[in-house]
Amino acid sequence: MKYYSTNHRAQQATLQEAVVRGLAEDGGLYMPERIKALPAEFFHRMSEMSFHEIAYRVADAFFGEDVPADVLRTIVCDTLSFPIPLVRVSEGIYCLELFHGPTLAFKDVGARFMARLLRYFISREAAAKPQAAAVNVLVATSGDTGSAVANGFLGVEGIHVFVLYPKGKVSPIQECQFTTLGQNITAVEVDGTFDDCQRLVKSAFVDAELTARMMLTSANSINVARFLPQSFYYFWAVAQLQKELGGREPNIVISVPSGNFGNLCSALFGAQMGMPVSRFIAANNANDVFLKYLSSGQYEPKASVQTIANAMDVGAPSNYARIMELHGQNHASVCRQISGASYTDAQIADTIRQCLAETGYTLDPHGACGYQALRDGLQQGEVGIFLETAHPAKFRDTVQHITGRQVEIPPRLAAFMQGQKQSVPISARYEDFRAFLLGFKG
C-alpha cells in the first residue's frame, strides 16, 4: 500500500516511510492510496467474533500488504491486551469504555499499536543495517496522548520519545503519567498552549537541516500508525451492540469527543470500509472551530481556549485535512455524514451531575460532551454510542468538585503519582526547541 500527502506535493511513501516520517515532506498528512471495503460476510458474522478477530481483519485491510500475517496478528493481540466494553447508560444510549488500558485513556490503543509496528520496522532495519540511526519520536499532548505514547514506547530499544505539553494546562495526574518515567522518555514543558506544542512538532518535521541530522517521527494522530488502529474499537462497539440487540439492525449514531479529530477520522475510515453506522457527531468543548465550519462552510482555525475537557483544547485540528480529503473537499458531503455540538464548562459540569443523578454513571469531562451530544441530537429510531475516552479519575479534582462525591483512583493510576517529576522547561519559540533537540545528549 502506498501513502500520499493531503497537500499532494510530496512523493508517495511506503507504510514504513509514512510511519517513520510521521508527516510528509510537504507538511501534509499521509493517507492510504485506497480504503478497502470489507466483505458482507464479515459484517454478518461480526457479532459472533472476538475483539482480536475483528481487529485483525480490519488491520489486515490497512496493513496486510506490508506486514506479514503472523507479525500483524501478534501486534494486534499484544496491543489489545485489555477489554473495551460497551455499557448501557440509559435508554438508547451506550458508552464504549476506552479507559481500561495501561494509562486509562483511549489513546492506549493507537499508541501501543504504533510502538509495536515501529519496533518491527526498526528491528528489520537493524538486521539489514546494524548502524541504523535511532528514531526520535516527537509527540505534542493536550493530556492523554503523552501518557499513552510514553508508556507505549517505554523501554523500546532504538527509540527516544519527546513529549511536548503545555505548562499548567494538563491535569496533575495526566502530567505524572509521562513526566515520571525516565529511561527513553523526555518530557518537554512548553510555556504555551497545545497548539504551540503541535506547531513545534510540525516545524521540526519540515526543517531539512534538523531531519538530516536526526531521524524524526510523530506519535500524534497525524501518524497513520496512531490513528488507523483506533478504527478497531468502532467495529467492536458495533459488534457488541448488534449482539446486545439480538440481531435487530438499528440506525447507529456514534458521538465522538473531538479535539485533534484523529479519533473521529478513524471512525470515518471504518465507515468507508462498510461499518454500519448511519452518522457521526463531533462533540466539542468550547473549542468549536469544526462546528463553525459545519454551519458556515468556512474553516477558520484560532487559538485554543482552556477548558475542563483539556484533551480537546485544540484550535487547529490537524485531522481536518484528512476529513476533507475523505469527502473530496465537499462541505455538503461532510455535513451529510457528520453533525456537531459544542459545550461550555458549565454545560459539561451540568451533564456530569445530571448523568450521575439519573443513571448512576460517572462521566469524565470529555465523555460528558459525547453523552450530551447524543441526548440533544438522537432521533427516533436511532441508537447512540458515545466514547468515554478517559477514566474519570484522571480528572479527579474536577469531577469530585462537580459531583461532590469521591472518585476512586485505580491502583495503576495511583502508582504513577508516586514518581518524581522530570521535565525540561522550554519557551514556545521554535528556535529554542530546535536548539534543544540538536544539543540533546540523552
C-alpha positions in Angstrom: 0.0 0.0 0.0 1.3 3.5 -0.9 0.5 6.6 1.1 0.1 10.1 -0.3 0.1 13.6 1.2 -3.0 15.6 1.8 -1.1 18.5 0.3 -0.4 16.5 -2.9 3.1 17.9 -3.3 5.2 15.0 -1.9 6.1 11.7 -3.4 4.1 8.7 -2.3 5.6 6.7 0.6 5.6 3.1 1.7 3.9 2.2 5.0 7.3 2.1 6.7 8.3 5.5 5.3 4.9 7.0 6.3 5.2 5.7 9.9 8.8 6.7 10.4 8.4 10.2 8.8 5.1 10.9 10.5 4.4 14.0 8.4 5.0 14.2 4.6 7.9 16.4 3.3 5.4 19.0 2.1 3.8 19.3 5.5 0.7 17.2 4.6 -0.7 14.2 6.4 -0.4 10.8 4.9 -3.4 9.0 3.5 -3.6 5.4 2.2 -4.0 5.4 -1.6 -7.2 3.3 -1.2 -9.5 2.1 1.5 -10.5 -1.5 1.2 -14.2 -2.3 1.7 -14.7 -5.4 4.0 -16.9 -8.2 2.6 -20.5 -8.6 3.6 -19.8 -11.9 5.3 -17.6 -10.1 7.8 -20.4 -7.8 8.9 -22.8 -10.7 9.0 -20.5 -12.6 11.4 -19.1 -9.7 13.3 -21.4 -10.1 16.4 -20.1 -13.6 16.8 -16.4 -12.7 16.5 -13.9 -11.8 19.3 -12.3 -8.4 19.5 -9.0 -9.8 18.4 -10.6 -11.4 15.3 -12.4 -8.3 14.3 -9.3 -6.1 14.9 -7.1 -8.4 12.9 -9.4 -8.3 9.9 -9.5 -4.5 10.0 -5.7 -4.3 10.5 -5.2 -6.7 7.6 -7.2 -4.4 5.3 -4.9 -1.5 6.2 -1.5 -3.1 6.8 -1.7 -6.6 5.4 0.2 -5.8 2.2 3.2 -4.6 4.2 3.4 -6.7 7.3 3.5 -10.5 7.5 0.2 -12.0 8.7 1.8 -13.7 11.8 3.6 -10.4 12.8 0.5 -8.3 12.3 -1.7 -10.8 14.3 0.9 -10.7 17.2 0.9 -6.9 17.1 -2.9 -6.7 17.2 -3.2 -9.2 20.1 -0.4 -7.6 22.1 -1.9 -4.2 21.6 -5.4 -5.2 22.7 -4.5 -6.8 26.0 -7.4 -5.2 27.9 -11.2 -5.1 27.5 -13.2 -2.4 25.8 -16.8 -3.0 26.9 -19.9 -1.4 25.7 -22.1 -0.3 28.6 -25.8 0.7 28.6 -26.1 4.1 30.3 -29.7 5.0 29.5 -32.5 4.1 27.1 -31.0 4.0 23.6 -27.6 5.3 24.7 -24.5 3.2 25.2 -21.0 4.0 26.3 -17.8 2.5 24.8 -15.4 2.5 27.7 -11.9 3.1 26.4 -10.2 3.6 29.7 -9.3 0.0 30.7 -5.8 0.2 29.2 -2.4 0.9 30.9 -2.9 4.7 31.1 -6.7 4.7 31.3 -7.3 6.5 28.0 -8.4 5.7 24.5 -5.0 6.6 23.1 -3.6 3.4 24.6 -4.8 1.5 21.5 -3.2 3.6 18.9 0.0 4.3 20.9 0.6 0.6 21.7 -0.1 -0.4 18.1 2.3 2.2 16.7 5.0 1.3 19.2 4.9 -2.3 18.2 4.7 -1.6 14.5 7.6 0.8 14.7 9.6 -1.7 16.7 9.1 -4.3 13.9 10.3 -1.8 11.3 13.3 -0.8 13.4 14.3 -4.4 14.1 14.0 -5.2 10.4 16.1 -2.2 9.5 18.7 -3.0 12.2 19.1 -6.5 10.8 19.8 -5.1 7.3 21.9 -2.1 8.6 23.4 -2.7 12.0 24.4 1.0 12.3 20.9 2.3 11.6 20.2 5.6 13.4 17.9 5.7 16.5 14.4 7.0 15.9 13.2 10.1 17.8 9.5 10.3 18.4 8.0 13.8 18.9 4.6 14.0 20.4 2.5 17.0 21.3 -0.1 16.4 24.0 -3.0 18.2 25.5 -3.4 15.5 28.1 -3.8 11.8 27.3 -1.7 11.4 24.2 1.5 12.0 26.1 0.9 9.3 28.7 -0.3 6.7 26.2 2.6 7.2 23.8 5.2 7.5 26.6 4.0 4.2 28.2 3.6 2.5 24.9 7.2 3.2 23.9 8.8 3.0 27.4 12.0 0.9 27.3 11.7 0.2 23.5 15.3 -0.1 22.3 16.3 2.3 19.5 13.6 4.8 20.2 13.6 8.0 22.2 10.4 9.9 22.9 10.0 13.6 23.5 6.6 14.6 24.9 5.7 18.2 24.5 3.0 19.5 26.8 1.6 23.0 27.6 2.7 24.2 31.0 -0.1 24.3 33.6 -2.7 23.0 31.1 -2.8 19.3 31.7 -4.2 17.7 34.9 -1.7 16.8 37.6 -2.5 13.1 37.2 -2.0 13.3 33.4 1.3 15.0 33.9 2.5 12.3 36.3 1.9 9.7 33.7 4.6 11.0 31.3 7.0 13.1 33.5 7.9 10.4 36.0 9.1 7.6 33.6 12.7 8.5 32.7 14.5 5.9 30.6 13.9 6.8 26.9 11.1 9.3 27.7 11.8 13.1 27.9 9.0 15.4 29.0 9.3 18.9 27.5 7.2 21.5 29.3 6.3 24.3 26.8 5.4 27.8 28.0 2.4 28.0 25.7 -0.7 26.1 24.5 -1.2 22.7 22.9 -1.4 24.4 19.6 2.1 25.8 20.3 3.3 22.3 21.1 1.8 20.9 17.8 3.4 23.8 15.9 6.8 23.0 17.3 6.5 19.3 16.3 5.3 20.1 12.7 8.1 22.7 12.3 10.7 20.2 13.2 9.4 17.8 10.5 9.8 20.3 7.8 13.3 21.5 9.0 15.6 20.0 6.4 18.8 20.5 8.4 17.3 19.0 11.6 15.8 16.0 9.8 19.2 15.4 8.1 20.8 15.1 11.5 18.1 13.3 13.4 15.6 10.6 12.4 12.2 12.1 13.5 8.7 10.7 13.6 5.5 11.7 15.3 3.2 9.7 17.5 0.3 12.2 17.4 -2.8 11.3 15.4 -1.1 12.8 12.4 0.8 9.4 12.2 -1.1 6.7 10.2 0.0 4.0 12.7 -1.6 6.0 15.5 -5.0 6.9 14.2 -5.9 4.0 11.8 -5.8 1.3 14.6 -8.4 3.4 16.5 -10.9 2.2 14.0 -10.7 -1.3 15.6 -12.8 -0.3 18.6 -15.6 1.2 16.5 -16.1 -2.1 14.7 -16.1 -3.8 18.1 -18.6 -1.3 19.5 -21.0 -2.1 16.6 -20.5 -5.8 17.1 -21.3 -5.6 20.8 -24.4 -3.5 20.1 -25.6 -5.9 17.5 -25.2 -8.8 20.0 -26.9 -6.7 22.7 -29.9 -6.1 20.4 -30.2 -9.7 19.4 -29.8 -9.3 15.6 -32.0 -6.2 15.3 -30.4 -3.7 12.8 -30.7 -0.3 14.4 -29.7 3.1 12.9 -26.5 3.6 14.9 -25.2 7.1 15.7 -21.7 7.4 17.2 -20.8 10.6 19.2 -17.0 11.2 19.4 -15.5 13.7 21.8 -13.2 15.6 19.4 -10.0 17.7 19.8 -7.4 16.9 17.1 -10.1 14.8 15.3 -7.9 11.7 14.9 -10.5 9.6 16.8 -13.3 10.7 14.6 -11.2 10.4 11.5 -10.5 6.7 12.3 -14.3 6.2 12.6 -14.8 7.7 9.2 -12.3 5.3 7.7 -14.3 2.5 9.3 -17.5 3.8 7.6 -15.7 3.8 4.3 -14.9 0.1 4.8 -18.6 -0.6 5.3 -19.1 -0.3 9.0 -22.9 0.0 9.5 -23.2 3.4 11.2 -25.7 5.9 10.0 -24.0 9.1 11.0 -21.5 10.7 13.4 -21.5 13.6 15.9 -18.3 15.6 16.6 -18.7 16.6 20.2 -16.6 19.6 21.1 -16.0 21.7 24.2 -15.7 25.5 23.8 -13.1 25.0 21.0 -15.7 24.8 18.3 -13.7 25.5 15.1 -15.1 22.4 13.4 -18.7 23.1 14.4 -18.5 26.6 12.9 -17.1 25.0 9.7 -20.2 22.7 9.6 -22.5 25.7 9.9 -20.7 28.2 7.7 -18.6 26.2 5.3 -15.6 28.3 6.4 -12.7 26.7 8.2 -11.0 29.3 10.4 -8.5 27.9 12.9 -8.0 30.0 16.0 -6.1 30.0 19.3 -7.4 27.3 21.6 -9.1 28.2 24.9 -8.5 26.2 28.1 -11.4 24.1 29.4 -12.1 21.3 31.9 -12.1 18.9 29.0 -8.5 19.8 28.3 -7.6 16.9 25.9 -10.0 18.6 23.4 -8.4 22.1 23.8 -7.4 22.3 20.1 -8.0 25.3 17.9 -6.4 24.0 14.7 -7.2 20.3 14.5 -4.7 18.5 12.3 -7.0 15.8 11.0 -9.4 18.3 9.5 -7.3 17.8 6.4 -8.0 14.1 6.3 -11.7 14.5 6.8 -11.8 16.9 3.9 -9.7 14.5 1.8 -12.2 11.7 2.5 -15.1 14.0 1.4 -13.4 15.4 -1.7 -13.2 18.9 -0.1 -17.0 19.0 -0.3 -18.8 20.8 2.6 -22.2 19.3 1.8 -20.7 15.8 1.8 -19.1 16.3 5.2 -22.4 17.6 6.7 -24.3 14.6 5.4 -22.1 12.3 7.5 -21.1 14.5 10.5 -23.0 16.9 12.7 -21.5 18.9 15.5 -22.1 20.0 19.1 -20.3 22.3 21.5 -20.5 22.6 25.2 -19.2 25.2 27.7 -17.6 24.2 31.0 -20.8 24.9 32.9 -22.8 22.7 30.5 -20.2 19.9 30.8 -20.5 20.1 34.6 -24.3 20.0 34.4 -24.2 17.0 32.2 -21.8 15.1 34.7 -24.1 15.9 37.6 -27.3 15.0 35.7 -26.0 11.8 34.3 -24.8 10.6 37.7 -28.1 11.5 39.3 -30.3 9.9 36.7 -28.2 6.8 35.7 -25.6 6.3 38.4 -22.9 6.6 35.7 -19.9 8.8 36.3 -18.6 10.6 33.2 -15.3 12.3 32.7 -15.5 15.8 31.1 -14.8 14.5 27.6 -17.2 11.7 27.7 -19.8 14.2 29.0 -19.6 16.1 25.7 -20.2 12.9 23.8 -23.1 11.8 26.0 -24.8 15.2 25.9 -24.5 15.4 22.2 -26.5 12.2 21.9 -29.1 13.4 24.4 -29.5 16.5 22.3 -29.3 15.0 18.9 -30.6 11.5 18.9 -33.7 11.0 16.7 -36.5 8.5 16.9 -35.4 5.0 15.8 -31.7 5.7 16.4 -29.4 4.1 18.9 -26.4 6.1 20.2 -22.9 5.1 21.2 -20.6 7.7 22.8 -17.0 7.3 23.7 -15.8 7.6 27.3 -12.2 8.4 26.3 -10.6 8.5 29.8 -11.3 7.3 33.3 -12.9 10.0 35.5 -10.1 9.5 38.0 -7.7 11.2 35.5 -9.7 14.4 36.2 -10.4 13.6 39.8 -10.4 17.1 41.3 -12.7 18.4 38.6 -15.2 15.5 38.8 -15.2 15.5 42.6 -15.8 19.2 42.7 -18.7 18.9 40.2 -20.4 15.8 41.8 -19.5 16.3 45.5 -18.5 12.6 45.5 -15.2 10.8 45.9 -13.7 9.3 42.7 -11.6 6.3 43.5 -8.2 6.2 41.8 -7.4 2.8 40.2 -4.1 1.3 41.6 -2.2 1.6 38.3 -3.0 5.3 38.1 -2.0 5.8 41.8 1.4 4.2 41.0 2.2 6.9 38.5 1.5 9.6 41.2 4.3 8.2 43.4 7.1 9.1 40.9 9.4 12.1 40.7 8.6 14.7 38.0 11.3 15.1 35.4 10.7 17.7 32.7 12.6 20.2 30.6 11.1 23.7 30.6 11.2 25.5 27.2 9.7 28.5 25.5 7.2 28.3 22.6 9.9 29.6 20.2 10.9 27.1 17.5 14.5 28.2 17.6 14.7 27.2 21.3 13.1 23.8 20.7 15.4 23.2 17.7 18.5 24.1 19.7 17.3 21.7 22.5 16.9 18.8 20.1 20.3 19.4 18.4 22.0 19.6 21.7 20.2 16.7 23.3 22.7 14.1 24.7 20.2 11.5 26.1 
